[in-house]
Amino acid sequence: MTYQGPFIDICREEGYKVGRDVSNHLYNQYNLQSVQADFIWIPRYEMNSGIPQVKPDFPCDIWQYIDTEKMAGVPVDVDINLIPCDKTLE
């Protein structure tokens, strides 16, 4: 059984894409495989070293592998992500 819910339906009716951002360790706990979204974004980093290490346990369209990257001109840490699939950004 899949669940979309009214929020996802309303966003899609307005022409927006809807994604899920969920921690790797909470994916099963909240049964998120049953939510039909346009993309899934899973943050998973082990040592937060800036090098992709342990991939998420679940299929995803965006994998955030660090949240403490430094970037010139940006005063706060930034997230860095990979797209580990054939899906495009559109």
N, C-alpha and C positions, 0 to 999 in steps of 0.2 A: 504494500500500500504506500502510495506517495502522498505527500502533503505539500500544498503550495501556500495556502492561507490567503486571507484577503489582502494583506499588504503586498505580496508578490503579484497578485492578480491586478490590483490597482496600479502598481508601477508599470506593469507590462501594458495595460490598457492605455497608459499615458505615453508609451513608446520607449520606456527606459529598460535597460538590462538590469538584472538583479543578480547579485553575487552573494556568496557566503564567505565569511571570514571566521574560521574556527580553529582553535588550538588542536594540535594533533591528539593530545590526551583526552579531549572532550568530545571528539567526533562521534564515537559510539555511544557515549554516555547520554547524549541528547538526541540520538537516532537521526543524525543529520543526513545520512544517506537517503532518507525518505523525502527530503525537501528538494523540490525541483527548481534549481536556480540555473542561471546562464553560465556561471563559472563558480569555482571554489578556490579559495585562497587560504592556504594553511601555513602559518608560521611554525617553523621547527628548526631550532639551532641548538647545538650541543655546547660547544665552548665559545660560541659567538666570536670566532677568530677572524671572520671575514672570508673564510674559505668554506664553500658548501661541503657539509659533512654527511649527516644522516638525513636521508630523504624522508618525507612524510610517509606514514604507513598506508595512506589512502590515496586514491587517484586525485590529482588536483590540477588546476590550470595555472595557478601562481603559487610558487613556493618561496616564502620569505625565509632566507637563511641567516640573516643578521639584522639586529635592530640597533646597533651601536656604531655604525659606520660614520666616519668623519668626512665632511665635504667642504671644500674651500668656499667661504662666503656664507655658509649656513651655520648659524650659531648653536644648533642642537644636533644630537645624533639622528641619523636617518636610517630607514629600513632599506635593505637591498633584496631584490627578488629575482627569481628565475622563472621562465615559462617552460616547464618540463613536458610540453605536449605540442601538438601541431596547431593548436588554436591560435588565431591572430588576436591582436589587441582590439580590433573592431568588434 
